[in-house]
Amino acid sequence: MSDTEPTAVRAVTVKAKSRPPIGIDYADAKYILPGRIPPEIITIQAQNKKPKNPAKDVQEQWQRDLGVALIDKFYELVVPEDFKAALDLEDIDQVFEIWAEHVGLGESKGSGN
């Protein structure tokens, strides 16, 4: 019955990626967006499969749909409530681009960045 002895668990340390929050000056106020990328944003592309149809218009529509889904999740999970109250949706693309660059969204893991 010695086969039921517990096996030692080996712990591994993962160093957290340190991305500080970013301040955005907008409409005479400063808003702080987190430096963390919510996992739901990463899964957007997996949920929106790229079409196999090579037609340019189909590919462009997929890109637009993917972009809308990313912005929607960004607005929901990253933009603070006080910023939502002030943010004109005409400006959300620019805010998303600034934040995405800050957190490295879309960068290749092997790019050395």
C-alpha positions in Angstrom: 0.0 0.0 0.0 3.0 2.3 -0.2 1.9 3.2 -3.7 -0.5 5.8 -2.3 2.1 8.1 -0.7 1.8 11.7 -1.8 4.1 12.9 -4.5 6.1 16.0 -3.8 4.8 19.1 -5.7 7.5 21.2 -7.3 6.7 24.9 -7.4 7.9 27.1 -10.2 8.2 30.9 -9.9 6.8 33.0 -12.8 8.0 36.5 -12.9 5.0 38.8 -13.5 5.3 41.0 -16.6 5.6 44.5 -15.1 3.6 47.1 -17.1 2.7 50.1 -15.2 -0.7 51.8 -15.6 -0.8 54.5 -18.3 -2.2 58.0 -17.8 -4.3 59.4 -20.6 -5.0 63.2 -20.7 -8.5 63.7 -22.2 -10.9 66.6 -22.1 -9.0 68.5 -19.3 -8.8 65.4 -17.1 -6.4 62.5 -16.5 -7.6 58.9 -16.6 -5.5 55.9 -15.6 -5.8 52.7 -17.6 -4.3 49.5 -16.2 -1.1 48.0 -17.6 -2.6 44.5 -17.4 -4.2 42.8 -20.5 -7.4 41.0 -19.6 -7.4 37.4 -20.9 -10.8 38.1 -22.5 -9.1 40.5 -25.0 -6.5 37.8 -25.9 -9.3 35.3 -26.7 -11.2 37.6 -29.0 -9.2 36.5 -32.1 -9.6 32.8 -31.2 -13.4 33.4 -30.9 -13.5 35.2 -34.3 -12.1 32.6 -36.7 -10.4 34.0 -39.8 -12.6 33.1 -42.8 -11.1 30.6 -45.3 -12.7 32.5 -48.2 -9.9 34.6 -49.7 -12.2 37.2 -51.2 -10.9 40.6 -50.2 -14.3 41.9 -49.1 -14.8 38.9 -46.8 -11.3 39.4 -45.3 -12.0 43.1 -44.8 -15.3 42.4 -43.1 -13.6 39.9 -40.7 -11.0 42.5 -39.9 -13.7 45.1 -39.1 -15.7 42.6 -37.0 -12.5 41.6 -35.1 -11.7 45.3 -34.5 -15.2 46.0 -33.2 -15.0 43.0 -30.8 -11.6 44.1 -29.5 -12.7 47.7 -28.9 -15.9 46.5 -27.2 -14.0 44.2 -24.8 -11.4 47.0 -24.2 -14.2 49.5 -23.4 -15.9 47.0 -21.1 -12.9 45.7 -19.2 -10.2 48.3 -19.3 -11.8 51.8 -19.5 -12.6 53.1 -16.0 -16.1 54.2 -15.3 -15.2 57.8 -14.9 -13.5 57.8 -18.3 -16.5 56.1 -19.9 -18.6 59.0 -18.7 -16.3 61.5 -20.5 -15.1 59.5 -23.5 -16.6 60.3 -26.9 -16.8 57.0 -28.8 -15.3 58.8 -31.8 -12.1 58.9 -29.8 -12.0 55.3 -28.5 -10.0 53.9 -31.4 -7.2 56.4 -30.6 -7.3 55.5 -26.8 -7.3 51.8 -27.6 -4.2 52.2 -29.9 -2.3 54.1 -27.2 -3.1 51.5 -24.6 -2.4 48.5 -26.9 1.0 49.9 -27.7 1.7 50.5 -24.1 0.9 47.0 -23.0 2.4 45.4 -26.1 -0.8 43.9 -27.3 -0.3 42.1 -30.6 3.5 41.9 -30.3 5.1 38.6 -31.1 6.5 36.8 -28.1 9.7 36.2 -30.0 10.2 39.8 -31.1 12.6 40.6 -28.3 10.3 43.3 -26.9 
